[in-house]
Amino acid sequence: MRKLFFIATFTVGILAGSAWLLADEGQWLPEQLRALDWADLEARGLELGPEEIWDGQEGLLTAAVQINGCSASFVSSEGLLLTNHHCGFGAISDLSSVENNLLEKGFVAADRQEELAAPGYRISFVRGYEDVTEEIHAAAEAAGEDPAARWRAVEAKRAELAAEARTEETDAIVVPYFHGREWRRINRTVLRDVRLVYSPPRVIGEYGGDIDNWQWPRHTGDFAAFRAYVAPDGRPASYAEENVPFNPPRHLDVSEDGVEEDDLVMLMGYPGRTTRYLTSIAVAAEESWTFPQLLDYYTTAIDALDAAVSGIDELELEAASILNSLNNAKKRAEGVIWGLARNEVVAVKRQEEAAFQAWVNSDSKRAAKWGTVLRQMRNLDTEEASRQERDFVLDLLARRSPGLRAAIRKARDPNANISSILESPLALADEELFDFVCSRAFDLPEGQRITGFDAWDEETGAEGLAPLLLSELDELRVYRDRVAGERLAVGPIWIEAQESWRGQRFYPDANSTLRVSIATVKGYQPRDGILHTPRTTVAGMLEKHTGEEPFVLPEAFREHLETSPEDASVPVCFLSDGDTTGGNSGSAVVDGKGRLVGLNFDRVFEAVSGDFRWSPEVSRNISVDIRFVLWTMREIWPAPHLLLEMGASHKP
């Protein structure tokens, strides 16, 4: 029988005999919070108990929401929420025109009637968990011994379980934890009427641009405000004029007290994906092949799209959001390559594997249970690495050239609608992208050649190439289904062994579900002789101002500081050692009382490779200080009604 997933029935076995779990490394599931050392956390300044944060159904975490791949939090009883400017960038861009460019000038809705519907934006938050592990595992067993069939059966059961829980008011997803050892159905409320309320000008929301991206010190006012609406009867609904603001079950109080160095903070959000339990072989493949190739692709795409839209205002605005994403992805790829090499992650992984195997072999019971699991994992990774070049290029051909992607879809289904692909701004750079993916296919070594590509007559273009690729794309899908099925079998055993070996510090990889990271406000030393303090101020923004992008402070900003120079001490950003990744952008950062003190928006460059390995020395996340948000709303682009709504209308 399926169990409602409360703390008392949590069965993952996270304790593994430990008295407590180390707090500052880890993206903890809500249900894991009770296992932390609460005496230690209280001594560090946490004034909330575990059930106040999450009691199995609700708590402070109910205020944390997901918004289009980012995180956000409710900050009023009337559906107002705060997230990052870069998380709202797509909506702000879509709502802009050359004549009324909200990206450039910012936006302040004077009242509810002026709030703008954000196209395509959705907000979701957790309403409860159910353990569906037995159903998923039973579906795999019923499929027989074929790994691909087992994987397809799991995916089908996963979809079935999600569909059966969906109603007009509730959405559901089914997700794995611990490499498929545990499966949960997460029931969620999804709100479809989301409206833009406030955004600073782009020069503030991404002050420093790509130069400062993933860097410290940072002076970026990366925040924006949206509001969720529902039908008059309180049910989720698409945009309609008669809709009313949503009354969330929980919202966060904002704090004007701020935080100081060594203060405890918690980050509540939806981290996207980490891969902390990969073998050294898999990490080596990422370092030596995947990320260098992605870096080349992003560089080509940025250069080509920049050239295609340069000097044409409408096209520049249309491409702004995609270019923003590409630049961020490019710098992340650079950081991963640099960080994996600098931190010698592959070598460290090899040492860990040797220590793990020695630990297993030192006990006959462990050897009987886990003696071959490392070899099984490494064998799968070796097999994938042996064909990584061909498979990566097939992915490039199928996904990275809009024209070829559209042609492949048409080759599969002549009636397919490909307008969304061809109308994407990235299609403006398709000639260069098509040449790029073809160049990679031309360069494949013997033994990894793509037969369809080698048989292609270049004169026939993408339309001629597409049908020649279908059989090999199908083969790739079948191969990946088989590997996924094999990982379904060995992955849970690997995780069980890792959990037993690692003991206290065990948490599941991120998978875009609600997590909590506990952290301390602190600086770091990136290199010998350099010590970064954990806070920046408006004074630093002034020091960086050159009058040329990306370091341009608007006139209103500078004029205010001329008349109120004391405001140069207003905090802008702060560092903490929160365990974050992509998807954590916009995550609420709360103090020991549970009050909102910041919005997470980035990591430092030295921590970009942290998706593979967390480091207490350099893993630092960057948050915009809520005091800067409130100061901006109060003094620079005033929104007194929003300050009043958040309970922050007074002068600090």
N, C-alpha and C positions, 0 to 999 in steps of 0.2 A: 504494500500500500504506500502511495506517495505521502511523504511527510512535509508538512509546512516547515520551513527552514528557520527555526528559531535558534537562539544561542544554545539552549539546553540540548538541542538535537544535532548540533554541528558535528559531523562525523569524519571530517577530513583527516583528523589525527595530527593536527599541527603541533601539538605539544611535544611529541616524540620524547617524552621523559624529561623535558626541560622545565625548570621552575618558572622561567619567564622567557620572553622573546626580546631580543635586542630591538630598540625602538627606531633609531635614526636611520638605519638602512631598512628599507622595506616599503612596499606598496601594499598595505594591509587590507584584507577584506574586512568589511564591517564586523563580521562575526569573529574575527581574530582579536579584536580590541581587548576583550575581556582577559586574554592571556598575557597582555603586557604587564610590566612591573608598575603597578599603579602607585605604589609607595614612592618609587623613584620619580615617576611623572609628577606626582603631587609635590615632591621636593623641588622639582624644576619649575613649578609654577602652574601646573594644570589644576584647575579648580572644578572640573567636571568629572563625574563618574562615567564608567563605560556605558551604562544604560541611558544616560542623558545624551550621549553621542549617537548610540544606536541600540535599541532594545529588542531588536529582532524584526520590528515592523516599521519603526519610525524613530525620530530623534533629530539632533542637530543636522545630521547628514541629509535629512529630507530636504533641506534648503539648497543642497548642491544639485545642479542640473547639468544635463548635456545639451549643447547647442551646436548643431552642424559640425560634429567632430571635435569641438572644443568643450570647455567646461565653463560654468557660470554659477551664480547663486542669487536667490531671491533676497532682496534687501528691503522689502516693504510688504504689507498685507494686501497691496493692490497690484501684485504681479510685476513690480519693477525688479529688474535684475541687472547685475553688473557682470561684464566679461571684458575681454581684451578688444582693443580697436582692431587688431589684426584678425580676430575671430569674426568681427562684424564687417570686415573690409569688403567682402563680396556683396553684402546687402547695401552698404553705403555706396559702393561703386555702381550697382544696378540702379539705385535711386538717383544717381547723378546724371547730369547732362552737361554739355559744353557750356551752356548758358547758365546752368545752376549746378555747379560742381561742388557737391557736399563733401567730397573727399578733400578738396582744397580749402574750403572755407569753414568746414565744420557744420554742425547742425544742433540746434536747441529747439525742441518742441515747447512752445509757450504753454500749451494745455493739451488735454487728451485728443482734441479734435485735430491738432497739428501732427500728432504722431503718425509715422508713415509705415504702411504695411511692408514688411521685409520679404521680398519674393523668395520662396524656397526655404525659408528658415523654419526650423522645428525645435521645440524644447521638450525634453523628456526627463522624468525623474522616477526613482524606484518607489514602488508601492509594496513590494514583498518578494521573497524568494521561495522557491520550491525545489526540493531535491528530486531530480529525475534521472539519477544515475542508473538505477535498476532498469528503467525502460530503455535507456540508450544501450547499455551493455547487453540487454536481452536481444535487442534488434541486431546487434553485431554478431552475437552467437548464432542467432537463427539464420543468418546469411551464409553460414558454412565456413569453409577454410580459406576460400579465395580472398586475399586481402582487399583487392579492389571492390569486390562485392560487399565486403564488410563495411568499407568506408562509405560506399553509396547507400547502404542500408542505414548507417548512422545519420548521414545527411538527410535522408528521407524522413527518418523518425524525428530528427531535430526539427525539421520544418513542420511535421504533423503536430508535435507537442506545442510548438509556438502558435500554430493556427488555431488549435482547439481552445486556447486560453484567450484569444482575442475577442473583444466585444467593442461596442461603440465607444466605451469609455476607457478600455484597457488595452494596451498593446503588450506583446510578450516577445521575448527573445530567449533562445536556449544556447548556453555557452559552456565550454569546457574550462575546467581549472586543473592545474597539475597534470598537464599533458594528457588530458582525457580521463584521468582517474576519477574525477568527480564532474558531474554535470548539473547545472542549475537552470531552472526556468525563472527568468526575472520578469515580473509583472510591472509594467510601467504605465504612467500617464503620459501621453504625447499631446502637446498643445500645438496647433497648426496656425493659429493667428498670432504672429509675432510682429511687433512694430518697433521701429527705431525711435528712440526718445532723445538721445544725446550722443554726440561724438565730437571730440575736439578736432581741429584741422589736422590733416595728415602730417604736417610738419611737427606736430606735437605727438600725435599717436604713434608715429614711427620716427621720432627724432633720432638722428644718427644713421638712419637707413641701413643699407647693407654693410656700411663700414663698421658700425657698432653692433650689428647683429651677432649674437652669440658671444658678446664681449663684455668685459667689465673694466673700468667703471661705465655704468649705463645711466642715461638721463632721459629715458623714453616714457612719455605719458601714455602708456598702452592701455587705454580703457575706453569703454563705450557702454551706454545704457540702452536696454530694450525693455519692452513690456509684453507680457503674455495676456491674451484675451481669450474669452470663452463665450459660448452662447448665453443668452439671458438666463437660461435654466441651469447654468453652471457646467454644462457638458462641453468637452472639446469640440471645436468647430472650425471650419475654414473661415477666412476673413469675411466679415459682414459688418455693415455700419452699425447695426444694432447690438453687436457684441459688447461685452462688458469686461473690465479688468478681472483677471483671475485672482482668486483668494487662495494663496498657497497654504498648505498645512503647516509650514514652518518658514520663517525668514530670519535672516541674520541682522542683529544690531550692528551698526557701524561704530567704530571707536575712533575718537579724536585724540586718544592718549598715545597712540602709536606703540612702537616696540623699540627696544634698545638692544645693544649687543648682549649676547648670552641669554636672551629671552627665549622661552619655548613658544613655538608656533605649530599649528597643524594645517596641512593642506588637504582639502577635500575636493576631489574631482574624478575625472575619467581618463586615466593614462592610457594611451593607445596600445603600444606593443613594446615589450622588452623580450630579450632572449638570453637570460642570465644562465640558463642551464644547457647551453650548446656545448658540444665537444670542441676540442682544439681544431679538429679538421674542418668543422663547419665555420668556425670563426676565421680560420686562415683563408677559406674560400671567399668570405665576405670582404676581408681586408685586401686580398691580392687581386680579386676579379670583380665582384659585384659592385662595390662602391667606386672603384676607379672608372668602370664603364658608365655607371650612372653619372658620375661627375662629368665625363665627356659629353654625355647626352644633354645634361642640364646646361652646360656651357654652350653647346651648339644651339639649343632651343632658345636660350636667352638672347644670344647674339643675333639669330635669325629673326626672332619676333621683334626685338628692339629696332632692327633695321627696317622691318616691314611697316612699322607704325610710326616711326620717327617723323615728327613735324606735322602729323595729321591728328588734330585734336580729338576728333571723334574716335579714331582707332586707338590712340594712346589711352583714352579713358576706357574703351572696351577691353583692352588688353591688360589694364592695370592689375586686376586681381590675379590673373594667371602669371604675370611677370613677378608679382610679389611672392607667389607660391614657389615659382621656379628658383628665384634667387635664394629663398630660404632653404629649399631642398639642396641647392648647390653648396651652400655654405655648410649645411649639415654633413653632406658627403665629404667635404674637405676635412671637417672636424673628426668624423669617424675614422677616416684613413690616418690622419695625424695622431689621433688619440690611441687607436689600437697599436700603432707602432711605438709611440712614446711610452705607453704604459706596458708594453711587451705582453699584451693580453694573451696572445697565442702561447708564448713561453710559460706564462703563469698557469694557463689552462693545462698545459702538458704536465707541469709539476703537480697540479691538483689531481689530475687523472692518475698519476703514479702513486700519489699518497692515498687516493681513494682505493685503488686496486690492492695496495698493500694492506690497507685496513680490512678490506673484504677477505683477502686471503689469510689473514691472521686468525680467523675464527671459522671453524668448520661449518657452523650453522649459516653464517653469512655467506661463506663460499658456496654452499649448496643453493642458497636462495638467489644470490646476486653475482655469482662468480663470472658469468658470461655477459652481463648486461652492458658493461662498457664496450666490450668488443662488438656486440650487436649494434649499439648506437654508432660506433665508429665505422662499422661496415656500411651502414645505410648512408652515412655522410660521405664516405669514400666513393660509393657508387654515384651519388649525386654530383660530387666534385668531378668525377671522371667525364661527365657529359655536360658540365656547367656552361661551357662556352656555347655549344650548340643550342642548349635549352634557353639560355639568356638571349641569344640572337633571335630565336623563334619568338620569344616574348616581345623583343623589340619590334620585329616585323608585324606582329599582331596588334600591338598597342600604341606604339610611339609615333607612328606617322598617321595623321588623321585620314589622309587620302587612302592609304593602304588598309587601314582599319575599316573604313567605310566599304572598300571594295571587297574585303573578306566577308563582311556581314552580308553584302549583296550576293556574293557567290554562294553563301549558305542558304539565303532566302531572297529570291528576286523581289519579293514584295516588302522587304524590310525598310523601315523608315530610317534613313541615314542623315536626315537634315540636321539633327543636333550635333553630329560629329563634324559635318562640313561647315556648320555655322559657328563653330567654336573659334575664338580668336587665334588659337594655336594653328588653325588651318591656314592662316596667313603666312606661316613659316613652313608650309608642308614640303615645298620643293627641297629645302635644305634638310629637313628631317627625313624625307624619303631617301635622299642621297646618303645621309648618315647611317640609317639602318642597313641600307644595301651595302655600304662599305664594310660594315662589320660582318655581313654574310659573306662577302667576297674573301675576307681575311681568315675565315675559319680554317683550322688545320685539317689535314687528311684524317679520316676517322670520325670527324665531327661535322662533315659537310651536310648541307641541307639539300636533298635531292631535287626538290621542287624548285628551289632557287637556282641551282646549277642548270636546270633544264629551261629556264626562263629566257625568252627573247626580250632583251631590254627595250626594243622598239615598241613592245606592247604595253609598257608602263605598268602601273599598279593594277589595272583591270586584268592584264594578262598574267601577272604574278599571283594574284589572290587565289584563283582556283588551284594552282599548282601547290599551294601551301597547305591545303585543307587536310590532306591525309596525315601529314606530319604533325600538324597541330592537334589532330585527333589522337595520334599516337602519344603525344606529349601529355594530353589529358589523361589517357588511360594509364600511362606510366606513373603520373603523379597520384592518381587514385590508388594505385597499388602501393606506392611508398607510404601514402597517408594511412592506408590500412595496416601496413606493417608497423608504423609508428604507433598506431592505436594499441597494438599488442605490447610493444616493448617500452613505450613511453611511460606508462604508469609504473612499471617495475623500476625503470631508471629513476623516476621521481621519488618513489618509495625509498630506494637505496640512498639517493642524495639527501633526502630528508633525515634519514637515520644517521648518516655520516655527518652532515652539517649541523644537526641539532638545533641550537637555539635560534639561529638566524634563518628561518625558512618561511618563505612566502611565495605565492604563485606568480608567474610572469604576468605582466599587464596584458589585458585583452579588451580594453575600452569599457570596462565595467567599473562601478563605483569603488574607490579606494581611499585610504587615509594614509598620509605620510606624516610622521612626527619629526620635528626638526628644531634646530637651534639657530638663532640669528648669529651669524659669524662670518668673518672674512676668510681669506686663504692665501697661501703662498704659491703662486703658479710656477715660479722659477727662483733660483738662488738670488737673493738680494732684493726681491720684490715682495712686498706684503700688501695685499688688498684689504682695505677696511670695508665693513659691510654696509655702508650707507653713502648715498650721493644726495646732493641738494640742488636747489634752483641756481645757486651760485655756480655750480659746475656747468649747468646749461648755458649760462651767460658766457662762461669761459670758452665753451665750444662754439658759440655763435660766430659764424664767418660771413653770413649774408648769402652764402651759396649752399644749395642743397647738397647734402641732407642736414646741414647745420644752420637752419634759418629759424630764428624766433620771431613770431609775428609781431607786428607793431604794437598791438594791444598788450601783448605780454611785456615787451620792453618798456612801454610807457608806464605801466603799472609799477614796475620795479624802480623806475626813476623817482616816482613819488612815494613809494613804500619800499625803500632799500632793505628794510629789516626782513622782508619776505624772501630774500635770497637764501635764508636759512631753512625754508620749507623743505622737508625731505621729499625726494622724488622716487628713489628706488632703494631696495635693500636686498641683501644676500641672506640665504639660509642654506642649511645642508639637507634640504628636502629631497627625497627620492622621487624624481619626476621624469617624465618623458613626453613625447608628442601626444597631444590630447589633453595634457594638463594645462595647456594655455587657458587662462581665464579662471583657473581653480581658485576658490576662496582660500585665503590664508587667514586663519583666526588665531587669536591669542588664547591664553589659558582660561579666560572666561567664556570663550566661544564667540567673541566679537570679531567682526571683520576688520583686519588691519592692513590687508593688501590683496593684490591680484597677481598670481603667478603668471609670467609670460615668457620666460626663456631660461636657458641654462648658460653657464660660461663655456667658452670654447674647449677648455680642458675636460669638461664633463660630457661632451657630445657623444663620446663612445661609451657613456655610462649605460646605454641600453644593453651592453654586453657584460659590463662589470662595474659595479658601484665602487667608488673610492672615498673613504672618509677624508682624505687630504684635499681633494679637488672637486668632488661632486657638490656643486653649488647651483641653486636655482635663483632666478632673479624675479623680484616682484615689484610692481608699482605700489608705492605707499598710499594707503587710503587717504592720508592727509593731503597728498598732492591732488588726488581726485576731488576732494571736497574743496580745497583751496581754489582749484581751477573753476569749479562750479560756482564758487562764491565771488571770486575776485576778477576773473579774466573773461569768461563767457558765462555770465550769471544765469543760474537756474534756481532761484530761491524756492520755487515750489517743489523741486526735487529734493533739495536739502531738508525742507520741512517734512516731506514724506519719509525721508530716511531718519528723521529725528536729529538732524545736524544743522539746524538753521542758525544757531548762535555762533558768535565769533569764538575761536578756540582760545 
